[in-house]
Amino acid sequence: MNAVFLDYDTVSIGDLDTAGLKQLMPGLELHGSTDESEISARLADAEIVLLNKFRLTREHLYGARHLKLIALAATGTDNVDLVAARERGIGVCNVRGYCSQSVSQLVWSMILSLTQHVHEYSGLAKDGSWVRSETFTVLSLPIRELSGRTLGIVGWGELGRAAARPAEAFGMRVVIANRAGSPSEPNRLDLDQLLAESDVVSLHCPLTPLTKLMIGARELSLMKPDALLINSARGGLIDGQALADALKARRLGGAGIDVLPQEPPVDGDPLLDPAIPNLLLTPHVAWAAREARQRCLDDIAASVQDYLKGGRRSRVV
């Protein structure tokens, strides 16, 4: 059986165990990356293709004569032409829930860092401000308790639920947004109401035509002036320029952003401006704990094993 991983370096920095995959697919070729000039040759004899972010187009799929299964090292499937895969009879499977704890960790590290102003206070301790203080402390920035405040979750799936769990330990109330384009559900709030009531809003929904740019200038204006916005889902959910403007104007308490519409942001992005206050920006690493990445490979192995037995584990096509 011929199998190939097209962009292995997007998952591993040499710290993962691939024994499970290689046991199932002894001839598995691990390619750190693949560019357009190499893809035809790598797909030519492949029956199983593993990938994370490489984009497989209709042309690629129709040119891959032997391809039977595409196994994604991700939950999102928007980088594979699913219509063409269905037409060709090529199975597509993804991984789900593998990085819930990793994502929750980053979400809460951002919430706590922004609430406590950890980065700023660390700077004040080191730049001489503490030495020059007339008292035993430095109280230059406001710190608030999370207890009694409201966490709004947009996207009540595996990741949204995981991000909400620590809220109870901090004494927070959790509210959940209705699904975009769906009828209202009991005990959920429409997005506008959730934005107005929440002290922290965390996004965990997929990027679809209904959710694209769901948070723009109007929506930001509904939020409390000291509220926090966290996005570890997809960059396209937020109007970056509107968020940058709101933070610069101090109309929002802060934001923690792990994703941008273009990654890497080679063409620039409004949120890359170092002058934006109270913004934490990380390079799409919420999912990237080593344990989560290993769990991802192990889950792929389980799906491939199931495929070899004639099953349809984790199939989206």
C-alpha positions, 0 to 999 in steps of 0.5 A: 500500500502506498501512503504519503503525508504531504505536510508532516512538518505542520504537525511535528517538530520531530517530537511525535511517535509515528510507529502506529501510522507506519505499522499500518502503512509500512511504506508511508512517506513523510514529507515535511512540505509539498509544493505544487510542482511536487504534488502530482508525483506524490499523488500518482501511486498513493492510495492513502494521503495524510495532510493537515493544511495542504489544499487538495483541489478538484484537479489534484483529486481527478489526477490521483488515479489510485487514491482511496482515502484522505485522512486530515490531521485537523477538524476543518475540511475546507482545504479539500474539495469534498464535492470532487472527492465524493464524485471520485469515491474517495473517502475523507476523514478528519480528527475531532476533539483531539486538542480540546484541552490544549485550546482551553489552556490557551483560551484561559491563559489569554483571559487570565493574562489580559485580566491580570495584565501579566505582561505589563506588570512583568515589564513594570517589575523589570524596567525600574518602575517597581524600584522607583515606587513610593510604596511596596507595590505598583498599581498602574493597571486595573485588575479585576476578579472574574468571579461573578462575571459572565463568559459568553461562548459562541460555538457550543461544540467540543472546543466550546464546551472544553473552554467553558469548563474552567469558568465554574472554578472562577465563579463565572456564569456561562451563556451560550450563543444560538447557532448562526442561521438556526432557530433560537434554542432554549437557554441560549442567547442571540449573538447581540444579547450575548455580546451585550451581557458578557464580560468575556466572549470566546469564539469556537465556531466554524467559518461558514458563509453565515459566520464570516465576519460575524464580529464587526464594528457594530457587534464590537460596539455592543460589548462592554467597554472592559470586555475581552474577546478571545478567538481561537477558532478561525480568523475570518470570524472577526473584522480585524480592522474593526477590532484594531480600531476598537482596541486603539480607541479603548472601546474594548478591554482587550483581545486574545487572538490566535488566528488570522484570515491569512496564515502566515500573514504574509500580506500583512494584517491590521492586528499585527500593528504593535501599537494596539493596546491590550492585544495578545496575538499568537501564531495559531498555536492553541491546538499545538500541545505535544499531547494534542498533536500526538493524539491527532496522529493516533486518531488518524491511525485509528481511522486508517485501521478502520478503513482497512477493515472496511469501516467509515470511522470519522468520515465526512465523505 
